[in-house]
């Protein structure tokens, strides 16, 4: 697909955005040591030696082709995700960030996150990523229980997980732990032990995800026996209690942080900000004066590199319809404990408040949100039944 000329995005349309939201950059590095049985992300087992230089050449070409769409805008956060980005050498990450800085204006305190897995680090590697310009690490621990790690197909064990987190704490002022719950064979007590171990390492931020069986994964073909729904709910209540007791506040459905350590990049997604996604299979959401556009890059790494180097990285592009914007906004904003300002809805969608009025009234009647003339936020019940709450804003 040929990338549109910038004039195409600037033409008149049905929306009226007074200002553009904050902009983030997402960079996808698609390789892993081994594909996990639960993973439905665009990740591929590493082909021996990684084509680091060619892939970064492709990312830079992708970014250059996209520059006219974000010209003059400041980037507030960069997130390097995967795959397992920590498989790339610190020198490659250094080059990547240097090439990005040469082409984009970054906020002075731009948050730059790299995803890392405990099975891919050796001593001082995290410090080298810090020297390359990364200032936040997100570590895919998932569990500290060797039995559960094995079932999840992780390449690290408990000891490596603890060592990686200790190393991250020395190298970075802020970092995140990814933990999963409702794992095959997991009990409430197992889960509490996982949380106690995680919190003993004093992470400033924890992201906690319910294991879900996604289509087209190994677990979808060979489903494991997972805890029943009631047990999973009890685990989540337990997680919230233990983390808040340790001084981490639940500020989003799956995120807990100490004051001053919230993840700006993810907050920008949830607040319906803009993001340019480069790399194999990456998604973008970009706003213009009269429209909101979504893009998807070519998914298969070799095809992506060929296409990006030829100046044509975008596989698919769609304009978000007026009818879909309320749901898209609410899908994100209602994940936040603090909810959203009503004015933000108008500013970020270009639609009048009346577009969500009916849904808000229905949600309030069902006890799923509370609101005043300025703000709307999910109640405890709304947080527990988030899918039901979000569905109230689907287009008729």
C-alpha positions in Angstrom: 0.0 0.0 0.0 1.3 3.5 -0.9 1.6 5.9 2.0 -0.8 8.8 1.4 0.5 12.3 0.5 0.3 14.6 3.6 -2.3 16.8 1.8 -4.6 13.8 1.9 -4.7 13.9 5.7 -5.1 17.7 5.9 -8.2 18.0 3.7 -11.6 19.0 5.2 -13.6 16.4 7.1 -16.5 15.8 9.5 -14.4 16.2 12.7 -13.1 19.4 14.3 -10.1 18.9 16.6 -9.1 22.2 18.2 -5.6 20.9 19.1 -3.7 17.6 18.7 -3.1 15.3 21.7 0.3 14.3 23.1 2.4 12.1 20.7 4.3 8.9 21.7 6.5 6.7 19.6 6.2 2.9 19.7 9.1 0.8 18.2 8.5 -3.0 17.7 11.4 -5.4 17.8 9.8 -8.7 16.9 12.2 -11.5 17.9 12.2 -13.8 21.0 14.4 -16.7 22.0 11.2 -18.8 22.1 7.5 -18.2 21.4 5.5 -18.6 24.6 2.4 -20.8 24.4 0.0 -18.0 25.6 1.5 -15.2 23.4 -0.5 -13.7 20.5 1.8 -10.7 19.9 3.7 -10.3 16.7 6.7 -12.2 17.9 9.0 -14.7 16.1 11.7 -17.0 17.3 15.1 -15.5 16.6 16.8 -16.9 13.5 20.2 -17.4 15.1 22.0 -14.1 14.6 19.6 -11.2 14.6 19.7 -8.9 11.5 20.1 -5.9 13.8 21.6 -3.4 11.4 19.2 -4.1 8.6 16.2 -4.0 10.9 17.3 -0.7 12.3 17.9 0.6 8.8 14.3 -0.4 8.1 13.0 1.3 11.2 14.7 4.5 10.3 13.3 4.4 6.7 9.9 3.7 8.2 10.3 6.7 10.5 11.4 9.0 7.7 8.4 8.0 5.6 6.2 9.0 8.5 7.8 12.3 9.4 5.4 14.4 7.3 2.5 13.1 9.4 3.9 14.2 12.7 6.0 17.2 11.5 6.7 19.8 14.2 5.1 17.7 17.0 7.1 16.8 20.2 7.4 13.2 21.3 6.6 12.7 25.0 7.5 9.0 25.4 9.2 6.1 23.5 8.4 2.5 24.1 10.6 -0.2 22.6 8.4 -3.4 22.8 8.4 -6.9 21.3 9.2 -9.7 21.1 12.1 -9.3 23.4 13.9 -6.1 22.7 16.7 -6.9 25.2 17.9 -9.5 22.7 19.2 -6.5 20.7 22.7 -5.4 21.7 23.0 -2.1 23.7 25.0 -0.8 20.8 22.1 -1.4 18.4 19.7 0.4 20.9 22.1 3.3 21.2 22.2 3.6 17.4 18.4 3.4 17.2 17.8 6.1 19.8 20.4 8.3 18.2 18.7 8.0 14.8 15.3 8.8 16.4 16.7 11.8 18.2 18.2 13.1 14.9 14.7 13.1 13.3 12.2 13.9 16.1 11.9 16.6 18.7 11.8 14.8 22.1 10.4 16.3 25.3 13.3 17.2 27.6 12.3 14.5 30.1 11.0 12.0 27.5 10.2 8.6 29.0 12.1 5.9 27.1 11.1 2.4 28.0 12.7 -0.9 26.9 11.0 -4.3 27.5 13.4 -6.9 28.8 13.2 -10.6 29.8 15.2 -12.1 32.7 16.4 -14.9 30.4 18.2 -12.4 28.1 20.4 -10.4 30.4 23.9 -10.7 31.7 25.6 -8.6 34.3 25.9 -4.9 33.3 23.7 -5.3 30.2 21.0 -3.2 31.8 23.5 -0.5 32.7 24.6 -0.5 29.0 20.9 0.1 28.0 20.8 3.0 30.5 23.9 4.5 28.9 22.3 4.1 25.5 19.5 6.5 26.6 16.8 4.1 28.0 15.5 5.5 31.3 12.8 2.9 32.2 12.9 -0.9 32.0 9.8 -3.2 31.8 10.7 -6.7 32.9 8.6 -9.6 31.8 8.8 -11.7 35.0 5.3 -13.2 34.8 5.9 -15.4 37.9 8.5 -16.2 40.6 7.4 -19.8 40.8 9.5 -22.2 38.8 6.5 -24.6 38.1 4.4 -21.8 36.7 7.3 -20.4 34.6 7.8 -23.8 33.1 4.1 -24.1 32.2 4.2 -20.6 30.7 7.2 -21.6 28.5 9.4 -18.9 29.9 13.2 -19.2 29.3 14.1 -17.9 32.8 13.7 -19.4 36.3 13.0 -17.8 39.7 16.6 -17.1 40.5 17.2 -15.3 37.1 14.1 -13.3 37.6 15.2 -12.0 41.0 18.7 -11.3 39.7 17.3 -9.3 36.8 15.1 -7.2 39.0 17.9 -6.5 41.4 20.1 -5.4 38.5 17.3 -3.2 37.1 16.9 -1.5 40.5 20.6 -0.6 40.5 20.7 0.7 36.9 17.3 2.5 36.7 15.4 5.1 38.8 12.1 3.6 37.7 11.2 0.2 36.3 8.1 -2.0 35.8 7.5 -5.7 36.6 5.0 -7.7 34.5 3.2 -10.3 36.5 0.5 -12.8 35.4 -2.2 -14.4 37.5 -4.9 -17.1 37.1 -2.1 -19.4 35.8 -2.6 -23.2 35.3 -2.6 -24.9 38.7 -2.2 -21.6 40.6 -3.8 -21.3 44.0 -4.6 -18.2 46.0 -1.7 -18.9 48.3 0.7 -19.4 45.3 -0.4 -16.1 43.9 0.1 -14.3 47.3 3.6 -15.7 47.4 4.3 -14.4 43.9 3.1 -10.9 45.0 5.1 -11.0 48.2 8.2 -11.9 46.3 7.6 -9.2 43.7 7.0 -6.5 46.4 10.1 -7.6 48.4 12.1 -6.3 45.4 10.5 -2.9 45.9 9.4 -2.2 42.3 8.0 1.3 41.7 5.5 0.0 39.2 3.8 -3.4 38.6 1.6 -4.4 35.6 -0.6 -7.4 36.4 -2.4 -9.4 33.7 -5.0 -12.2 33.9 -3.8 -15.1 31.7 -6.2 -15.3 28.8 -6.3 -18.0 26.2 -6.0 -16.2 22.9 -6.9 -17.7 19.5 -4.1 -18.9 17.3 -1.8 -19.7 20.3 -0.5 -23.1 21.5 -2.7 -22.8 24.6 -5.8 -22.3 22.3 -4.9 -25.7 20.6 -4.1 -27.4 23.9 -6.0 -25.5 26.7 -4.5 -25.8 30.2 -6.7 -26.1 33.2 -6.9 -22.6 34.7 -8.5 -21.4 38.0 -12.2 -20.8 37.9 -13.6 -17.3 37.5 -14.4 -16.8 41.2 -10.9 -17.8 42.1 -9.5 -15.4 39.5 -11.6 -12.5 41.0 -10.4 -13.4 44.5 -6.8 -13.3 43.2 -7.3 -9.8 41.8 -8.8 -8.6 45.1 -5.8 -10.1 46.9 -3.3 -8.4 44.4 -4.9 -5.0 45.0 -4.9 -5.4 48.7 -1.3 -6.6 48.9 0.0 -3.9 46.5 -1.9 -1.1 48.1 -0.6 -2.3 51.5 2.9 -1.9 50.0 2.3 1.7 48.9 1.4 1.1 45.2 -1.8 2.5 44.0 -4.0 0.9 41.4 -4.4 3.8 38.8 -5.5 1.6 35.9 -7.2 -1.7 35.6 -3.9 -3.6 35.3 -1.4 -1.1 36.6 -0.1 -0.2 40.1 2.5 2.4 40.9 4.2 4.4 43.6 3.6 8.2 43.4 5.6 9.7 40.6 6.1 6.3 38.8 3.1 6.0 36.6 3.9 4.9 33.0 3.4 8.0 30.8 3.5 6.0 27.6 0.6 3.8 28.7 -1.3 6.7 30.2 -1.1 8.4 26.8 -2.8 5.3 25.2 -5.5 5.3 27.8 -6.1 9.0 27.5 -6.6 8.6 23.8 -3.4 10.3 22.9 -1.6 9.8 19.6 1.2 7.2 18.9 3.3 6.5 15.8 4.1 2.8 15.7 7.2 1.7 13.6 8.4 -1.8 13.2 7.0 -5.2 12.0 3.2 -5.3 12.7 3.2 -2.0 14.7 0.0 0.0 15.0 -0.4 3.8 14.9 -3.2 6.2 15.9 -2.7 9.7 14.5 -4.9 12.8 14.8 -5.3 15.6 12.2 -7.5 18.7 12.3 -10.5 16.9 10.7 -9.8 13.1 11.2 -8.3 10.3 13.3 -6.3 7.7 11.3 -5.1 4.2 12.2 -2.3 2.4 10.5 -0.8 -1.1 10.7 2.7 -2.0 9.4 3.5 -5.3 7.5 3.7 -8.1 10.1 6.3 -10.6 8.9 9.8 -9.3 9.8 11.5 -10.0 6.5 8.6 -8.6 4.4 8.5 -5.6 6.7 12.2 -4.9 6.2 11.9 -5.2 2.4 8.8 -2.9 2.3 10.1 -0.3 4.8 13.5 0.0 3.0 11.5 0.5 -0.3 9.7 3.4 1.5 6.3 1.6 1.8 6.0 0.1 5.4 2.2 0.6 5.8 0.1 -2.5 5.1 -3.2 -1.0 6.1 -4.7 2.3 6.9 -8.2 3.3 8.0 -9.9 6.5 9.1 -11.9 6.0 12.4 -15.5 6.8 11.6 -17.5 9.3 13.7 -19.8 6.4 14.9 -16.8 4.4 16.3 -15.0 7.2 18.0 -17.0 7.3 21.2 -16.4 3.5 21.8 -12.7 3.8 20.9 -12.3 6.7 23.4 -14.2 4.9 26.2 -12.4 1.6 25.6 -9.3 3.4 26.8 -10.4 6.2 29.2 -12.6 3.9 31.4 -9.6 1.7 32.2 -8.3 4.6 34.4 -9.3 4.8 38.0 -9.6 8.6 37.7 -11.7 8.3 34.6 -11.6 11.3 32.2 -12.5 15.0 31.9 -15.6 15.5 29.8 -13.8 18.3 27.9 -11.1 15.7 27.0 -13.6 13.7 25.1 -14.5 16.7 22.9 -10.8 17.7 22.5 -9.6 14.3 21.5 -12.4 13.1 19.3 -13.7 16.4 17.8 -17.2 15.2 18.7 -19.8 17.0 20.9 -20.4 15.7 24.4 -23.9 14.6 23.3 -22.3 11.7 21.5 -21.7 9.9 24.8 -24.5 11.4 26.9 -26.9 8.5 26.4 -24.2 5.9 27.4 -23.1 7.9 30.4 -26.7 8.2 31.7 -27.2 4.4 31.3 -23.9 3.7 33.0 -24.8 5.9 35.9 -28.2 4.3 36.2 -26.5 0.9 36.5 -24.1 2.2 39.1 -21.0 1.7 36.8 -19.8 5.3 36.8 -20.0 8.4 38.9 -19.8 11.9 37.4 -20.2 15.6 37.8 -20.2 18.4 35.2 -16.5 18.1 34.7 -15.4 14.5 35.2 -16.6 10.9 34.8 -15.0 7.9 36.5 -15.8 4.2 36.9 -17.1 3.0 40.3 -15.7 -0.1 42.0 -18.5 -2.0 40.3 -17.7 -0.4 36.9 -14.1 -1.4 37.4 -15.2 -5.0 38.1 -17.5 -5.1 35.1 -15.4 -3.0 32.7 -16.4 -4.9 29.6 -20.1 -4.3 30.3 -19.4 -0.6 31.0 -17.4 -0.1 27.8 -20.1 -1.9 25.7 -22.6 0.8 26.5 -20.7 3.1 24.1 -20.7 0.8 21.1 -22.2 2.3 18.0 -25.9 1.3 17.5 
